[in-house]
Every structure is written in structure tokens, then in C-alpha cells.
């Protein structure tokens, strides 16, 4: 299951995100969105957990959790983005 996570601290990186969710199960991939200019976190990221039950447990446990600095996490199932299509005739 793919998850979207918002409310991340700006000093978070991919490893931090992965480690936070590994407490609930296997994490296949974790990616924090970075600002192109500063290369710092934009405060959100995506991760994939192969077992849906573990992903749902992590979502329930971490959604709404308060982090250092007063930020509150928002964790939900990621929506698949439509693949860009070729030009229409």
C-alpha cells in the first residue's frame, strides 16, 4: 500500500521517514519531497509498505500524531496519479 505523509519536519530525510514507519512493519520505499533549490524537505513524502495490514496499522497509529516542534502528522493512502497521456488528436 502506498501512503502519503504530510506534516513532516523540514529536517526529515528518506531514512527518517522509513525508520518511523518500520516500527509498524516492512517499508519497501520511502521518499521525502525536497525543494529543488534548498534541497530541504517540503514537509511531505510518500512511502510504500508491501503488507496492507501493517500499512493500515501505521496509518492509524501515526495519523494525527504530534511531532517535535508542534507539527501534526497527516497519514493517508496515496491516490494514484494518472499517467501522462500522449497528445489528443
C-alpha positions as CSV (number, residue, x, y, z in Angstrom):
1,X,0.0,0.0,0.0
2,X,1.3,3.5,-0.8
3,X,0.9,6.2,1.8
4,X,1.1,10.0,1.7
5,X,2.5,11.6,4.8
6,X,2.3,15.4,5.5
7,X,3.4,17.5,8.4
8,X,7.0,16.2,8.4
9,X,9.7,18.3,10.0
10,X,11.8,20.2,7.5
11,X,15.0,18.4,8.5
12,X,13.5,14.9,7.8
13,X,15.0,12.8,5.0
14,X,14.1,9.5,3.4
15,X,15.9,7.4,6.1
16,X,14.0,9.2,8.9
17,X,10.7,8.6,7.2
18,X,11.5,4.9,6.6
19,X,12.6,4.4,10.2
20,X,9.4,6.0,11.6
21,X,7.2,3.5,9.7
22,X,9.4,0.5,10.1
23,X,8.2,0.4,13.7
24,X,4.9,-1.0,12.2
25,X,6.3,-3.3,9.5
26,X,8.4,-3.6,6.3
27,X,8.9,-0.5,4.3
28,X,9.6,-1.1,0.6
29,X,10.4,2.5,-0.2
30,X,10.3,6.0,1.4
31,X,10.8,9.3,-0.3
32,X,10.6,12.8,1.2
33,X,9.8,15.6,-1.3
34,X,12.6,18.1,-1.5
35,X,12.7,21.7,-2.5
36,X,14.7,22.0,-5.8
37,X,16.7,25.0,-4.6
38,X,17.4,24.3,-0.9
39,X,17.3,20.5,-1.1
40,X,15.4,20.6,2.2
41,X,12.2,18.7,3.0
42,X,9.0,20.3,1.7
43,X,7.2,18.7,4.7
44,X,5.6,15.8,3.0
45,X,6.6,12.4,1.5
46,X,5.4,9.1,0.2
47,X,6.2,5.5,1.2
48,X,5.2,2.0,0.2
49,X,4.6,-0.8,2.6
50,X,4.0,-4.3,1.0
51,X,1.6,-5.5,3.6
52,X,-1.7,-3.6,3.7
53,X,-2.4,-4.6,7.3
54,X,0.9,-3.1,8.5
55,X,0.3,0.0,6.5
56,X,-3.2,0.4,7.9
57,X,-1.8,-0.1,11.5
58,X,0.9,2.6,10.8
59,X,-1.7,4.9,9.4
60,X,-4.0,4.6,12.4
61,X,-1.1,5.0,14.9
62,X,0.6,7.9,13.2
63,X,-2.2,10.0,11.7
64,X,-2.7,13.0,14.0
65,X,0.5,12.3,16.0
66,X,2.3,15.4,17.3
67,X,6.0,15.7,16.4
68,X,8.7,17.8,17.9
69,X,8.0,21.5,17.1
70,X,4.2,21.1,17.3
71,X,3.7,19.7,13.8
72,X,0.9,17.2,13.5
73,X,1.3,14.3,11.0
74,X,-1.3,13.5,8.4
75,X,-1.1,10.0,7.1
76,X,-3.5,8.6,4.4
77,X,-3.5,6.2,1.5
78,X,-1.8,7.8,-1.5
79,X,-4.0,8.4,-4.6
80,X,-2.6,7.1,-7.8
81,X,-1.9,9.9,-10.2
82,X,-3.0,9.3,-13.8
83,X,-0.1,8.6,-16.1
84,X,0.5,11.5,-18.6
85,X,-1.0,10.6,-21.9
86,X,0.1,11.5,-25.3
87,X,-1.5,14.4,-27.2
88,X,-5.0,14.0,-28.2
89,X,-5.7,14.2,-31.9
